[in-house]
Amino acid sequence: MATTTSTSTSSGTPVQARPSGSLHLDNLVKQYPGGVSAEPAVAGIDLDIRPGEFLTLLGPSGCGKTTTLRMIAGFETPSHGSLTLDGEDMVSLTPDKRPMAMVFQSYALFPHMSVFDNVAYGLRLQKLPRKRVQEEVEFALASMSLTKLADRAPNQLSGGQQQRVALARAMVMKPKVLLFDEPLSNLDAKLRVQMRTEIRALQHKLGITSVYVTHDQDEAMSLSDRIVVMRQGRIEQVATPETVYRKPASVFVADFIGRANFLDTSIEQLAREADGARATVRALGATYTVPAHDGIGPGSPVCLMVRPESVVLAPAPDAREVSGTEGRVLKSVFYGAWVEYEIETVGGNVTAVIYDPAPGDILDPGTFVRVSFEQDRAWLLPAED
Amino acid sequence: MSLDTLPAAALPAAPPPRRGSRQGGARMDTVTKLVITAVVLILAILIGYPLVRILTQAFGAEGLETLRNIATSSANRAVLLNTVVLGVLVGAVGTAIGFAFAYAQARLDFRGRKLLHLIALLPIVSPPFAVATAVITLFGRSGLVTNKMLGLDYNIYGLTGLTLVLSLSFFPVAYMNLLGMLRSLDPATDEAASSLGANRWKIFRSVTIPMLIPGFASCFLLLFVEAIADLANPLVIGGDFTVLSSRAYIAITGEYDVASGAAYSLVLLLPGLLVFLVQRYWAERRSVVSVTGKPSGNITLLRSPLARIPLLTVVLAIAALIVAIYVTVFVGAFTAILGVNNTFTLANYRYVLSGIGSDAMFTTTILALIATPVAGVLGMVLAWLVVRKVRRGRGALDFLGMLGLAVPGTVLGIGYALAFNKPFIIGNIQLLPALAGGGAIFGGALAIVMVYVIRSMPSGQRSGIAALQQIDPAIDEASTSLGASGLRTFRSITLPLIRPALLSGLTYAFARAMTTLSPIIFITTPQTKIMTSQILSEVDSGRFGNAFAYCTILIAIVLGVIGLMNLLIRDRRAPARVN
């Protein structure tokens, strides 16, 4: 944060005396024309994005995440609702007047300009002195290790380099908010992981509020301070990556983030404790006490989420049939670092993942095993209707 | 995503516009609104008002009488039938020639392929009479080939001559379209068919041809419209074969019956518009040519002599005919009367280059030079609005611009004569002085420039739209997001990116303006002499030598100006670090 303040004081604009970039979305709705009956693309979004926060909008395609981002940027006009940045209304401003910069999926570099001119474009629009532009651009290029490529044309660069230029072009503006529209989805897997780390490091250093749209949960988990999971234009959950993974708000979230077994069960006993609710349930032929969603009442329909890696398998040498806690291996796939099993149990088929299997420990299909799970890692949540 | 797709991602032609249709989601800025208003107003004056005048005349008392006549009188019905027959013939023959040339160009390997390409494009830059007069000189009643060489008494005037001349004049359009389609066909489909056991002939029949059907349909319709709209050739080589355009011309210039003229041209306008609509909105949508931008593999060229020899024979024969026609024009310009008195003379050029001729030359060139940039810029702005700015009503806006092309020249000319021969007065206030005709301001030059603009603008619009659709809308948004206003983005991002399209649009606009005849005939004045209408009067009075001289000069001017334009607006893609 200290770096932002010191560099921005030299710009002569008095606006950035304190770290800012507090974005507030209030009941934001986007309804595309095409009939009243049509579902709105975004159906009422409330969000408080804190200064310097890295927030990810995550969801399947068509969930409204990109539309939300484009409303923040100003490329779409909300049908209802308000959008303020540090208390200032944004909806009435055209995109070019908003103190935000966007990084695009297709990079959107200007093909007729050199790398240098691409990065300098926004600064020149602000009529900054030539020397200042030169310094700022060179600094931005250096921080993205692009100095040597300054005179190249965008089509002479690799995909990763192009994305760096796009990042430098947005960052050099020192916007209050950085917007990312699936910026890494055109890169190959390895490069994607590398860029992920770089974006996170840079954002940390500059402390710019960032809103990031992706459908890649790995990206969301590794980058975000908080994740917003969206579905059909609505927010399903806003929470830290760990909470979203361990305590998903709905079956949809649990299913979308990571993989999950959903076991039918009913509550035998429910207790509210200081760190949340706990319920005693029967599942897979045994009784467990598991953490539970706050919205669950004693009689409400529930569903028990067990992540594959929380499933515990033990030898069952005497078992001859699927009953009680005993199940049978149906499928066994070796992935190197882990083995994945599909196991037939009394509660249906269960997926189990065992990390770092010892040589010779891999179970063959047909083997009987005792199936249980680590009860503190399970999660009881309202059943989907 | 694997490594071999990376170079594609590095190309400037970004992925196909994903959210192009959602562009209008954002609020329009004031500048954009002003631009839209201005463009619509300009189009309303240039094309809307003249069309309205045609309609009011045609549906006036006298006009209705003529319309009724067209339906009842057998003479008029014959004219109608002639027009349709001519359109169908030219559409079919022209498309066939265009396809033969395109297929040879794309799938055959032979020496002189580049030369053949240039020969096929020759008719585009030629003035409207060059082909017709040369064909008459070669194949007419006392033609060099038919009479002098073969001793035949052959009558080229009429449907045969018209079909030949119009097909040769308009086939380059079909050639260019089909060549583009053939080249963008993914060779992988051929390979797939071949790996499934199809031989070359089977592939041609079951893969290539079906994929080109929308292209054939679209070419046929384009040529149909061009053929029925043409006026110059029916006047020169039509003989007794009267079509609607020549009938309208006779009504207005011979019978001084403006209302009938308007009525005939209305009948001409309807199929023109209909075909245009079908062509634009059906054929284009049906196109199955996949534009992935990255053909996977190479096309296998056709080697079998069984296919090569007949195709090459046909193509080369037609190419030879085209060359013969242009040689005739060139030689004829230096000959007293080609075929009758073959003595070398400079008299034709002397006639053309002094007095009336030089007047017409300068006036035409200057008016075309004024109209070209206006048409080019207007076309680009319109394309920009259609692709990027307007969402609701973009189709209507696009159509309004394309009207200049869709409306037959004869109709446009009559509309202009009706609309602008008198001052435009509402109440007691004169809003516009007379723009066309004898008493008009600038000797009617303004109306001619207006015709040039509206006639040539659609080519700029089309190439602009094609170019803009290649540009990822995110590039515009990136500029906006960095703080650039709409106008600024257009100036520093969009315009540089569509520069090549602008250039080709301008080139075509200029060539089109210089060679436009049919609308000009109706509004030209004694003070403002236009080359094409001068050529018409030379041809009319049988002075072919002078016409040939005019034609060569016209071609020279067009080629010269196009060359100059290429030099002036060079493709400045190479990025220069401006610092």
Interface residues (C-beta under 8 A of the other chain):
Chain A: K30 Y32 P33 R70 A73 G74 F75 E76 T77 T94 P95 D96 K97 M100 A101 M102 F104 Q105 S106 Y107 A108 L109 F110 P111 H112 M113 S114 F116 D117 Y121 G122 L125 Q126 R130 Q134 A150 D151 A153 P154 N155 Q156 L157 S158 G159 Q162 A166 R169 A170 M173 L179 N186 L187 D188 A189
Chain B: M1 S2 L3 L6 A9 A10 L11 P12 A14 P15 R18 R22 G25 A26 R27 D29 R392 D472 A474 I475 E477 A478 S479 T480 S481 L482 G483 A484 S485 R488 S492 I493 P496 L497 R572 R573 A574 P575 A576 R577 V578 N579
